[in-house]
Amino acid sequence: MNVKRSSDADSELIQVVAARADAPVAREVTLLADEFHEIYGDALLAVLAYGSCLRGVGFDESLVDLYALVTRYRDAHKGSLVALANRIVPPNVYYLECDGGGQTLRSKYAVVSLDQFEAKVSETTSNPYFWVRFAQPCALVFARDEAIRARVHAALAAATRTAYANGLGITGDAADWRRIWTSLFEATYRTELRPESASRAASIVEAGQDHFERVSGILENTAGAPVAPVSASWPWRRVAGKALSVARLVKAGFTFRGGADYIAWKISRHSGVEIEVTPWQRRHPILAAIAMAPKFYRKGGFR
């Protein structure tokens, strides 16, 4: 019997992730990603898309989630304070819209350096913010060259491995890949101020079931070197994660135009909670976020 070495499993995982990431995307996603060339110029290394736009949700119903991977923050940002904020509490989040030929296309996009992205999806990073997002099916819309493409592919594979190991640490059952991923997503939602419904995790796994089943089979690899489960303190992760979410929310008040409306829209879309945003809240997004949080919480907008 041939025993597959762990390096072979890593190579297979990268190939599967790369094939998914390099699949064609909708024209609307490409149009939005193309805007980054003008915004970031030579600092732009790659653009990733993830989330509902890849699961068939209409572009008139949702924002397109994009990540701009850049060289250095001081190359990408005009202000040194903005660059410093991005490095200390990544990522910086922005709003972008463009003309899609008679239709306004909208995006919520994040900026992170490729070096920091690689570090944040690795097994050495406890907070799941990055690795849980990019363990899901995503698309590499642009890469400057083949060397950058290979680095992004490897980072996506690392995110998948890290996420799977943490999910396995929750369930302890490598035979049930669906439960591993569903339990992981449910746990990570509770580490952020996320307004996700109870069924959200299961619906994401269902939408990407072929992908999750395949990568789980590679990572289980019981004939060679299976991934070891990561046992973590999820209560501590929830405390630390929510603190980071608050910091990102405050930071977004300086960068994300339409932030108060976006927060209300996001919560309404995922939980059904409707809260009217006042003109004052639109003018003062940071204070609005603080003021709106208790009201959202009482109405079940987040947990």
N, C-alpha and C positions, 0 to 999 in steps of 0.2 A: 504493500500500500504506500502511495506517495504522501508524505507529510508536508503540508504547505508551510513554509517558513513565514514568520511575521512580516518580513520585508516584502514577500510576495503579496500578502494580504494588504499591506499598505499601498502597494502599487495598484492592486485591483481596485481598492477603494478610491484612489485618486482617479483612475480611469472612469469609474462609474459616476463620480461626482463631476468630473470634467465634461463627460458626455451630456449630462443634464445641464450644466452651466452654459455650455456652448450651443445649446439648441436655439433655433431662431425665436425671436420675441416679436410681439406685436409692433407695428409701425409706430404707434403712439408712444411706446416706451422708448424706442430709439430716438424719436424726435426730442423728447425731454432730455435724454442723456446727451444728445448732441449739444445742448445749451451749455454744458459744463466746459466745453473747449474754449468758449469765449470767456467764461467766468474765471477759469483757473489756468488756462494757457498751458505752459510747459510744466506746471506743477501737477497736472492731472496724469495719473498713472493708469487708473482703471475705474470702471463704473459697474456696480452691481445692482440688480433689481431683485426684490423679494416681496413676499406678502400676497395680498389678495389679487393684485393685478396679474399675477401668474396663475391664479386659480379660477379665472373666468369671470371675475367681478367686473361689471361695466365701468368704463372710464368716466362716465357721468355720475357714478355712484360712489366712487372712492378716489382717494389720492393715490398716486403711484409712489411706492416706497423705493427710494434709490440711495445708494451709498457712493460717494465720490472718494476714491482712495488717492491720496496725494503724496508728494515727495516729503516735504517738511512743512510744518504749519506756518512758519515765517515766509515760506514761498507762496502758500495758498491764500494767506490773509493779509490784508493791508495794515491792520492794527496789531501791535505787539500784545496788547491785553487780550484781544480776541484769540490770537494764536496761543497764548498762555492758558486761557480758559479751556481751549480745545484739548491741550495736552493734559491738563490736570483732571478734567472731568469730560472725557470724550464720550460721545461725539458732539460737535456743534450741530444744531438742527436748523434748517432753513426751509423757506417756502419758495416754490418756483412754479411759474405757469408760462405756457407758450401756446401759440396758435397751431391747432392741428388740422387746419383746412376747414374752417367753419365751426370748429369745436374747440373750446378752451380746455387745454390739458393742464392738470394740476398735479404737483408732486410735493411730497414732504421728503426732503433729502438730508442726509447726514454727511459730515466730512470727518475723515479720520486718516492719519498717515498709514501707509502700507505697513511700515515697521510696527506701529502700535496695534494695528489690526491683527497681524500675525501673533503678537504677544497675547492679545485679549482672547483669542480663540483657542489658545493652547491649554493643556491640562494643568498648567501652573496657575491659571486664573480661576478663582473660586466663584466670582460673580458671574451669573449665566447670561447677562445682557447680550453679549456679542455671540457667544458660541451657540446659544439656543436658537437665535435667529438664523444663523447661517448653517446650521445643521439641517434646516428645512430646504426643500428644493428652491434654488435661486438661479439667476441668470447673469452671466458675465457679458454685459452689453458692449463693453469696450475694454480693450487692453492695449497699452502703447506698443508692446512688442511681445514676442514669444516668451522671453525671459520673465516678463511681468505676468503674462498669462499663466505660466507654470507656477509661479509663486502664489498666485491667487488660488489656483486649483489645489495646491498643497495646503493652503490655509483653510479652504472649505472642507477638505478631508479631515484636517485636524479638528475643526469645529464639530464635525460629525462624530469623530471618535470621542472627543471630550463629552459631548452631550449624551452619547450612548452609554458611556461609562457611568455618568451621573444618574441616568435613568435606571440603569441596572442596579445601582446602589440603592435606589428607592424600592424596587420590586424584588430584587434578588432572584429573578426568574428569567434566565436567558432564553427559555423556550417560548415565551410570550412576547414577541417583539411589539405587538400592538399596545399591550399594557405598559411596556417600558416607555414608549414615546408619549402615550397619553398621560401617564403619571408624571413624566418629566415636564410636559407643557403645563399641566395643572399646577405643579409646584413652582415653576418659574413665573407664572402669571402672578402668583402671590408675593413675589419679590419686587414687584413694581406696582405703580399706581395704575394698574391696567383694568379697564372696565369690561373684561371678557365675561361672557355668559358661561354657565356650567358646562355647556355642550361644545364650547369653542375648541378645546383641545382635541376632542374626538373628531370633530369635523375637519381639522387640519390633517390629522393622521389619515382619515378616510380619503381626503383629496389627494394625498401623496402616498397612498398605501404601497404602490409598486416600488417607489423609491425607498421608503422606510424599510420595507421587507427585504429588499435586496441588500442595502447597506448593513442591516442587522445580521443577515446571514454571513456576510464577509467578516464582520467584527466578532461574531460569536466564534467562528473558526475553531471549533472544539478539537479539531484534528491537529492543530498547530499551536498557536499562541493566542488564546481568547483574551479579550479585553477584561481587565480586572475591574470589578465594581468600585465606584468611589463612594465611600460613606461620608456624608457631609451633614453639618448641623443646619438643616433648612430653617428652623426658627431664627437662627442668627443671620442666615442669608436674607431672610425676609426683612429683618431690621436694617441691615446694611444696605440692601437693595432699595428699600423705600427711601432711605436717606439720600442715596444717589439719585433716585427719581426726582426728589424734591429739588436737589441741586441742578439737575438738568432742566427741570421745568422753569426754575428761576432764570437760568442762563438763556433758555429759549425765549424768554420775554424780551431780550435785547436783540435777538436775531430772527425770530419767527413772526413775520408780518401776518396779522390775522390770527394770532395765537389764541385769544380768548374764544373766538368763534370756532376755531379748529378743535379746541378741547371739548367744547359743548357738543359739536358735531360728532366727534369721535365717541364720546360716551353715549350719545343718543343712538348712534349706529349699532353699537355693540350691546347695549343694555336696555334700550328703550326709554331711558330716563330723559325727559325733556325739560331743559332749563333755559329761560330766555336770557340772552346776553345783553346787557345794557350798554348805551353809548359810553358811559364812564368806564366800564370794564374794558371796552375796546381801546380806550385811550391809555389805560394803566394796566397792561397785561400781567405784570408781576403781582401787583396788589390784587388784581382780579383772581389770579390763580389761588392765592392764599384765601381770599374771601369765598370763592366758589367751592373750595375743597370740602368744607363741612356740609354744605348743602347737597353736593353730589353724594357724599358718603351716606347721609341720612336717607336719601332716596334710592340707595343701592347702586349708585353709579360706579363705585369701585369698592373692593374689599381689602 
